[in-house]
Amino acid sequence: MKIKMAELVERTGVPKSTILYYIKEGLLPQPERIKQNVCLYDVEYVERIKFIKFLQNNYGKSISELKAAICSHGYDFSQGSDILIEFLEKLSGTSADSAKMGIKELSKKIGIKESLITELVDKKIVIPIIDGVFDDKDAEMILLYDRLIKAGWSIEFFEKYAQIAAELAHYSTQKVMEMKKRLKEDGDVNNEMHHLMFEVPLSVQPYIINRLGMKEHKRMTQEQESKICNKKSK
C-alpha cells in the first residue's frame, strides 16, 4: 500500500520538513517518485517514523545513534507492533556484544553484594532474559536500584511496581496475541488494524501511566496542602 506525503504527515503527526530530513539523513528509504514533485511512500514509513520519534522522545538518541539502531539491525517494519518488541530486546542488553556473566562475576564487576542481587531477582525486580545469566542492562539497573535504596526507596515499592507491571504485560500481550490470531484467520495480517497495534505499547500505555501519575501527584499535593491550611486555621 502506497500513500502520499499529506497522508503520511497526517498519520504520523510529523511535519513534511522533518520527514524529508529523515530521508536525507538515511533514516528513511527513498520514496517512489511518480512525478517530478510527487512521491509515494510505503505504509511501513508510518511505523518507521513513529519508531524514530519514540527513540528521540524517550532516549534522546542522536541522528547517528538512530541510524545505528534502525538501519544496521535490519528491522522489518511490516511487522507493525512486533518491531517494538525487537527494539526492546536490543535496548534490554540482549545484543551479541553485550557482556554475559554469572552472579559471582556480576557482583565482583559492579561491587554489589550477591545477597542483594539475589533478592532483587527473587522479587522479579531484576529480570534477566536468561535465568542466572546477567547482561550489561541488568548490571546498570542493579546499580540504579542500589542508589535508590540507599536514598530511601524500599525494595517493597519496586516489588509492588513489578507485580502491577507483570499483570499489565500479561493482559496486554494476551490481547495482542488474540488480535493477531484474529487478523491471521481473516487473512488481513497487514491491514490498518495490524499496524495500529504498534500504538498500544508506543502511545497508549505510557500516556495512561504518565497521565494517571500526574493527576494522582496533583491530587495528593492538593490534599496535603489542604491539611496544612486546616491545621493553621485552627
VOBA-1610 file (N, C-alpha, C; in pm, whole numbers, padded with zeros to 5 digits, always signed):
BEGIN
Met+00084-00120+00000Met+00000+00000+00000Met+00088+00125+00000Lys+00059+00218-00090Lys+00136+00341-00102Lys+00050+00461-00062Ile+00113+00558+00003Ile+00041+00679+00042Ile+00123+00801+00002Lys+00056+00916-00006Lys+00124+01040-00040Lys+00173+01111+00086Met+00254+01212+00067Met+00315+01285+00178Met+00210+01341+00273Ala+00102+01398+00219Ala-00001+01459+00304Ala-00058+01357+00402Glu-00084+01236+00354Glu-00140+01132+00441Glu-00034+01085+00541Leu+00091+01079+00497Leu+00199+01038+00587Leu+00214+01138+00701Val+00204+01266+00670Val+00211+01370+00773Val+00094+01357+00869Glu-00025+01333+00814Glu-00145+01322+00897Glu-00138+01201+00990Arg-00090+01088+00940Arg-00089+00965+01017Arg+00023+00958+01121Thr+00127+01037+01101Thr+00238+01035+01196Thr+00243+01157+01286Gly+00180+01268+01242Gly+00188+01391+01319Gly+00323+01458+01309Val+00404+01417+01210Val+00539+01473+01191Val+00538+01563+01068Pro+00592+01684+01077Pro+00591+01778+00963Pro+00664+01722+00841Lys+00623+01772+00724Lys+00686+01731+00598Lys+00836+01758+00600Ser+00876+01873+00651Ser+01017+01910+00653Ser+01100+01809+00734Thr+01043+01760+00843Thr+01113+01663+00928Thr+01125+01529+00856Ile+01019+01488+00790Ile+01021+01362+00715Ile+01126+01367+00605Leu+01132+01479+00532Leu+01232+01495+00426Leu+01373+01493+00484Tyr+01388+01548+00604Tyr+01519+01547+00670Tyr+01559+01403+00705Tyr+01463+01324+00754Tyr+01491+01184+00785Tyr+01536+01108+00660Ile+01472+01139+00547Ile+01509+01074+00421Ile+01650+01115+00380Lys+01679+01244+00392Lys+01810+01296+00357Lys+01920+01232+00440Glu+01892+01208+00570Glu+01992+01152+00662Glu+02000+01000+00655Gly+01913+00939+00574Gly+01918+00794+00559Gly+01840+00716+00662Leu+01760+00786+00744Leu+01676+00718+00842Leu+01554+00656+00776Leu+01516+00711+00662Leu+01404+00658+00584Leu+01454+00629+00443Pro+01403+00523+00380Pro+01444+00493+00242Pro+01388+00596+00145Gln+01446+00603+00028Gln+01397+00694-00075Gln+01258+00647-00121Pro+01164+00739-00136Pro+01028+00701-00179Pro+01023+00673-00329Glu+00910+00627-00373Glu+00887+00603-00516Glu+00842+00733-00582Arg+00917+00784-00674Arg+00884+00909-00740Arg+00803+00880-00866Ile+00677+00929-00868Ile+00591+00905-00984Ile+00583+01027-01075Lys+00611+01145-01020Lys+00618+01268-01097Lys+00732+01351-01039Gln+00762+01463-01099Gln+00873+01545-01053Gln+00858+01587-00907Asn+00737+01626-00869Asn+00714+01673-00732Asn+00615+01585-00655Val+00596+01462-00701Val+00502+01371-00635Val+00570+01238-00606Cys+00567+01199-00479Cys+00627+01072-00437Cys+00523+00988-00364Leu+00543+00859-00369Leu+00459+00766-00294Leu+00544+00697-00188Tyr+00483+00680-00070Tyr+00554+00623+00043Tyr+00486+00494+00087Asp+00567+00391+00113Asp+00511+00266+00162Asp+00452+00289+00300Val+00348+00214+00334Val+00282+00229+00463Val+00377+00201+00578Glu+00487+00128+00553Glu+00585+00100+00657Glu+00651+00227+00708Tyr+00650+00335+00627Tyr+00706+00462+00670Tyr+00639+00510+00799Val+00510+00480+00816Val+00436+00526+00934Val+00500+00469+01059Glu+00522+00336+01063Glu+00584+00273+01179Glu+00727+00320+01198Arg+00798+00334+01088Arg+00939+00374+01097Arg+00951+00515+01157Ile+00867+00607+01113Ile+00871+00745+01164Ile+00832+00748+01312Lys+00728+00673+01348Lys+00688+00668+01489Lys+00798+00609+01575Phe+00868+00512+01520Phe+00979+00448+01590Phe+01091+00549+01614Ile+01121+00629+01512Ile+01224+00732+01524Ile+01187+00832+01634Lys+01063+00878+01633Lys+01018+00974+01734Lys+01020+00912+01874Phe+00987+00783+01881Phe+00991+00713+02010Phe+01133+00715+02066Leu+01231+00684+01982Leu+01371+00684+02026Leu+01416+00824+02067Gln+01375+00923+01990Gln+01416+01060+02020Gln+01353+01110+02151Asn+01223+01087+02165Asn+01149+01140+02280Asn+01183+01069+02410Asn+01208+00937+02402Asn+01227+00859+02524Asn+01373+00832+02559Tyr+01462+00840+02459Tyr+01601+00804+02486Tyr+01700+00909+02438Gly+01650+01019+02381Gly+01738+01128+02341Gly+01846+01087+02243Lys+01812+00998+02151Lys+01911+00947+02057Lys+01949+01051+01952Ser+02078+01054+01917Ser+02125+01142+01811Ser+02095+01079+01675Ile+02116+01155+01568Ile+02091+01102+01434Ile+02180+00981+01406Ser+02307+00987+01445Ser+02397+00875+01421Ser+02353+00752+01500Glu+02306+00773+01623Glu+02258+00661+01705Glu+02131+00603+01647Leu+02045+00691+01593Leu+01921+00644+01531Leu+01952+00559+01409Lys+02051+00602+01331Lys+02090+00524+01214Lys+02136+00385+01256Ala+02216+00379+01362Ala+02267+00251+01409Ala+02154+00162+01458Ala+02059+00222+01530Ala+01950+00144+01588Ala+01852+00095+01482Ile+01826+00178+01382Ile+01722+00146+01284Ile+01777+00075+01161Cys+01887+00127+01108Cys+01936+00077+00979Cys+02021-00049+00992Ser+02108-00054+01092Ser+02203-00164+01099Ser+02141-00295+01145His+02027-00289+01216His+01969-00412+01268His+01870-00478+01171Gly+01841-00412+01060Gly+01755-00473+00959Gly+01614-00499+01006Tyr+01555-00406+01079Tyr+01419-00423+01128Tyr+01320-00430+01012Asp+01223-00517+01025Asp+01116-00530+00926Asp+00994-00455+00976Phe+00973-00334+00924Phe+00864-00251+00974Phe+00727-00296+00927Ser+00722-00397+00841Ser+00592-00452+00802Ser+00531-00533+00915Gln+00610-00559+01021Gln+00560-00636+01134Gln+00464-00557+01221Gly+00457-00427+01202Gly+00371-00346+01288Gly+00423-00346+01430Ser+00340-00386+01528Ser+00376-00378+01670Ser+00494-00465+01707Asp+00522-00570+01631Asp+00632-00661+01666Asp+00768-00592+01659Ile+00780-00486+01581Ile+00907-00418+01567Ile+00951-00358+01700Leu+00855-00311+01782Leu+00890-00253+01910Leu+00946-00358+02004Ile+00894-00480+01996Ile+00945-00588+02079Ile+01091-00617+02045Glu+01123-00620+01914Glu+01261-00643+01873Glu+01353-00533+01927Phe+01303-00408+01919Phe+01385-00299+01968Phe+01406-00308+02118Leu+01302-00341+02192Leu+01313-00352+02337Leu+01412-00461+02376Glu+01419-00566+02295Glu+01518-00671+02320Glu+01659-00615+02305Lys+01679-00534+02201Lys+01810-00471+02182Lys+01840-00376+02298Leu+01739-00297+02336Leu+01757-00199+02441Leu+01784-00265+02575Ser+01734-00387+02594Ser+01750-00458+02721Ser+01887-00520+02738Gly+01974-00500+02640Gly+02109-00551+02653Gly+02127-00691+02602Thr+02042-00734+02508Thr+02049-00871+02459Thr+02127-00881+02328Ser+02195-00775+02287Ser+02273-00781+02165Ser+02391-00877+02183Ala+02445-00923+02073Ala+02551-01024+02077Ala+02675-00976+02151Asp+02702-00843+02145Asp+02823-00792+02207Asp+02803-00750+02353Ser+02683-00772+02406Ser+02658-00740+02546Ser+02720-00847+02635Ala+02794-00804+02737Ala+02862-00899+02826Ala+02762-00987+02899Lys+02790-01115+02906Lys+02707-01210+02980Lys+02789-01263+03096Met+02729-01271+03214Met+02805-01312+03332Met+02715-01378+03435Gly+02775-01462+03519Gly+02704-01522+03630Gly+02698-01425+03746Ile+02631-01465+03853Ile+02610-01373+03964Ile+02740-01336+04035Lys+02833-01430+04047Lys+02959-01401+04114Lys+03041-01298+04034Glu+03048-01320+03904Glu+03121-01228+03817Glu+03055-01090+03817Leu+02922-01089+03814Leu+02847-00963+03814Leu+02872-00887+03944Ser+02865-00959+04057Ser+02885-00897+04188Ser+03023-00832+04198Lys+03122-00903+04149Lys+03260-00851+04153Lys+03275-00731+04060Lys+03213-00737+03944Lys+03226-00630+03844Lys+03166-00499+03892Ile+03047-00504+03954Ile+02977-00380+03989Ile+02988-00345+04138Gly+03046-00436+04217Gly+03067-00407+04358Gly+02940-00411+04441Ile+02845-00494+04401Ile+02721-00511+04476Ile+02716-00652+04532Lys+02674-00667+04658Lys+02671-00798+04722Lys+02578-00895+04649Glu+02619-01022+04646Glu+02536-01124+04582Glu+02399-01134+04647Ser+02394-01113+04778Ser+02268-01126+04852Ser+02164-01026+04802Leu+02208-00903+04772Leu+02114-00802+04721Leu+02070-00838+04579Ile+02164-00881+04497Ile+02131-00920+04360Ile+02030-01034+04362Thr+02053-01133+04448Thr+01962-01247+04459Thr+01823-01203+04503Glu+01817-01110+04599Glu+01688-01060+04646Glu+01613-00987+04535Leu+01684-00905+04459Leu+01620-00831+04350Leu+01568-00926+04242Val+01642-01033+04216Val+01598-01132+04116Val+01478-01210+04169Asp+01484-01254+04295Asp+01375-01332+04355Asp+01245-01253+04357Lys+01254-01123+04375Lys+01135-01039+04381Lys+01095-00989+04242Lys+01166-01038+04138Lys+01138-01003+03998Lys+01148-00853+03972Ile+01245-00793+04042Ile+01277-00652+04019Ile+01388-00642+03915Val+01481-00735+03922Val+01580-00754+03816Val+01536-00878+03739Ile+01529-00865+03606Ile+01468-00970+03524Ile+01563-01011+03413Pro+01655-01102+03439Pro+01746-01150+03334Pro+01668-01219+03222Ile+01711-01199+03099Ile+01647-01266+02987Ile+01665-01417+02999Ile+01784-01459+03044Ile+01813-01600+03069Ile+01839-01616+03218Asp+01769-01709+03282Asp+01785-01729+03426Asp+01930-01754+03463Gly+01979-01677+03560Gly+02114-01697+03610Gly+02223-01633+03527Val+02184-01572+03415Val+02283-01507+03327Val+02248-01359+03315Phe+02340-01274+03352Phe+02316-01131+03357Phe+02391-01059+03244Asp+02332-00948+03195Asp+02396-00871+03091Asp+02420-00728+03138Asp+02467-00645+03048Asp+02504-00507+03083Asp+02384-00428+03134Lys+02267-00451+03077Lys+02148-00378+03121Lys+02108-00418+03262Asp+02120-00547+03294Asp+02092-00592+03431Asp+02187-00523+03528Ala+02315-00518+03492Ala+02415-00454+03578Ala+02381-00306+03600Glu+02343-00239+03494Glu+02307-00096+03503Glu+02189-00075+03597Met+02087-00162+03586Met+01968-00147+03669Met+01996-00181+03815Ile+02080-00281+03840Ile+02114-00317+03978Ile+02185-00201+04047Leu+02277-00137+03976Leu+02345-00021+04031Leu+02247+00092+04061Leu+02150+00111+03972Leu+02048+00215+03993Leu+01961+00182+04114Tyr+01917+00056+04124Tyr+01838+00014+04240Tyr+01915+00036+04369Asp+02043+00003+04368Asp+02126+00020+04487Asp+02129+00166+04531Arg+02143+00257+04434Arg+02143+00401+04466Arg+02008+00445+04520Leu+01901+00397+04458Leu+01766+00437+04502Leu+01736+00384+04642Ile+01777+00261+04669Ile+01752+00201+04801Ile+01829+00277+04908Lys+01953+00312+04877Lys+02034+00389+04973Lys+01975+00529+04995Ala+01902+00579+04894Ala+01841+00712+04906Ala+01708+00707+04981Gly+01662+00585+05016Gly+01540+00576+05096Gly+01424+00502+05034Trp+01436+00463+04905Trp+01329+00386+04842Trp+01335+00242+04892Ser+01218+00184+04918Ser+01214+00048+04970Ser+01207-00054+04857Ile+01261-00173+04884Ile+01252-00282+04787Ile+01107-00319+04764Glu+01024-00306+04868Glu+00881-00339+04858Glu+00811-00253+04753Phe+00855-00126+04741Phe+00797-00038+04640Phe+00822-00093+04500Phe+00948-00129+04471Phe+00981-00181+04339Phe+00915-00316+04314Glu+00901-00397+04421Glu+00835-00527+04408Glu+00688-00508+04369Lys+00621-00412+04433Lys+00481-00384+04401Lys+00470-00332+04257Tyr+00562-00247+04218Tyr+00564-00192+04083Tyr+00579-00305+03981Ala+00669-00400+04012Ala+00692-00513+03921Ala+00570-00603+03912Gln+00501-00623+04022Gln+00380-00707+04023Gln+00271-00647+03934Ile+00250-00517+03948Ile+00148-00449+03867Ile+00189-00451+03719Ala+00318-00427+03692Ala+00368-00428+03555Ala+00353-00567+03492Ala+00375-00672+03572Ala+00362-00809+03521Ala+00218-00838+03481Glu+00124-00792+03562Glu-00018-00811+03530Glu-00054-00738+03401Leu-00005-00615+03388Leu-00032-00536+03268Leu+00032-00601+03145Ala+00156-00648+03160Ala+00226-00712+03049Ala+00154-00837+03002His+00107-00917+03098His+00034-01041+03064His-00096-01009+02992Tyr-00171-00915+03047Tyr-00300-00880+02989Tyr-00283-00819+02850Ser-00187-00726+02836Ser-00164-00659+02709Ser-00117-00758+02603Thr-00022-00844+02639Thr+00029-00942+02543Thr-00079-01040+02501Gln-00161-01081+02595Gln-00270-01173+02564Gln-00365-01112+02462Lys-00399-00985+02481Lys-00491-00919+02388Lys-00428-00899+02251Val-00299-00866+02248Val-00230-00850+02121Val-00227-00982+02044Met-00198-01092+02114Met-00194-01223+02051Met-00331-01263+01999Glu-00435-01231+02073Glu-00571-01260+02027Glu-00604-01182+01901Met-00563-01055+01898Met-00588-00972+01781Met-00512-01023+01659Lys-00385-01060+01680Lys-00304-01111+01570Lys-00361-01242+01515Lys-00411-01327+01604Lys-00470-01454+01562Lys-00595-01428+01478Arg-00674-01332+01523Arg-00798-01300+01450Arg-00767-01244+01311Leu-00666-01155+01305Leu-00629-01097+01177Leu-00573-01203+01082Lys-00495-01296+01138Lys-00439-01403+01056Lys-00549-01493+01002Glu-00647-01523+01086Glu-00759-01607+01041Glu-00840-01537+00933Asp-00848-01403+00944Asp-00923-01326+00844Asp-00840-01298+00720Gly-00712-01331+00725Gly-00625-01307+00610Gly-00582-01163+00595Asp-00595-01083+00703Asp-00562-00940+00697Asp-00443-00909+00787Val-00332-00977+00765Val-00217-00961+00854Val-00146-00827+00836Asn-00171-00757+00729Asn-00102-00630+00707Asn-00198-00512+00692Asn-00318-00529+00745Asn-00413-00418+00730Asn-00392-00311+00836Glu-00477-00210+00836Glu-00461-00096+00925Glu-00466-00138+01072Met-00552-00234+01106Met-00563-00278+01244Met-00432-00339+01294His-00365-00412+01205His-00236-00472+01242His-00135-00363+01278His-00129-00260+01198His-00034-00152+01224His-00074-00069+01345Leu-00203-00061+01373Leu-00248+00016+01489Leu-00204-00048+01621Met-00177-00178+01621Met-00133-00245+01743Met-00001-00186+01791Phe+00075-00129+01700Phe+00201-00063+01733Phe+00179+00049+01835Glu+00059+00107+01830Glu+00030+00222+01916Glu+00008+00183+02062Val-00026+00057+02088Val-00056+00017+02226Val+00066+00036+02317Pro+00180-00031+02289Pro+00296-00009+02376Pro+00365+00126+02355Leu+00351+00181+02233Leu+00422+00303+02198Leu+00354+00428+02253Ser+00222+00434+02248Ser+00148+00556+02284Ser+00050+00537+02399Val-00031+00432+02392Val-00141+00417+02488Val-00089+00393+02629Gln-00002+00294+02645Gln+00046+00259+02780Gln+00118+00375+02849Pro+00219+00438+02785Pro+00286+00549+02854Pro+00194+00668+02878Tyr+00098+00693+02786Tyr+00004+00804+02804Tyr-00079+00783+02931Ile-00138+00663+02944Ile-00223+00635+03059Ile-00144+00640+03189Ile-00028+00572+03192Ile+00053+00566+03314Ile+00102+00704+03355Asn+00154+00781+03259Asn+00206+00914+03291Asn+00097+01011+03333Arg-00016+01008+03263Arg-00125+01100+03298Arg-00184+01066+03435Leu-00204+00937+03461Leu-00258+00898+03592Leu-00160+00936+03702Gly-00030+00919+03674Gly+00071+00958+03773Gly+00069+01107+03802Met+00054+01186+03697Met+00050+01331+03712Met-00074+01374+03792Lys-00188+01316+03757Lys-00313+01354+03825Lys-00312+01310+03972Glu-00257+01191+03998Glu-00251+01143+04136Glu-00155+01227+04219His-00043+01267+04158His+00053+01353+04228His-00011+01488+04261Lys-00086+01542+04164Lys-00153+01670+04187Lys-00259+01658+04296Arg-00335+01547+04293Arg-00440+01526+04394Arg-00381+01516+04534Met-00273+01438+04548Met-00212+01420+04679Met-00149+01549+04729Thr-00091+01626+04638Thr-00030+01753+04675Thr-00136+01850+04728Gln-00248+01857+04655Gln-00358+01945+04699Gln-00416+01899+04832Glu-00425+01769+04849Glu-00477+01713+04974Glu-00385+01747+05090Gln-00256+01736+05065Gln-00157+01768+05169Gln-00160+01916+05204Glu-00170+02002+05102Glu-00175+02146+05126Glu-00302+02185+05201Ser-00412+02117+05169Ser-00538+02145+05237Ser-00529+02110+05385Lys-00462+01999+05417Lys-00447+01960+05557Lys-00364+02061+05633Ile-00259+02112+05567Ile-00173+02212+05631Ile-00251+02340+05659Cys-00331+02381+05562Cys-00414+02503+05578Cys-00514+02487+05690Asn-00574+02368+05699Asn-00674+02341+05804Asn-00611+02347+05943Lys-00487+02296+05954Lys-00417+02299+06082Lys-00386+02442+06124Lys-00347+02525+06026Lys-00312+02663+06053Lys-00434+02745+06096Ser-00549+02710+06038Ser-00671+02787+06065Ser-00731+02754+06202Lys-00688+02643+06263Lys-00742+02606+06392Lys-00673+02680+06504
//
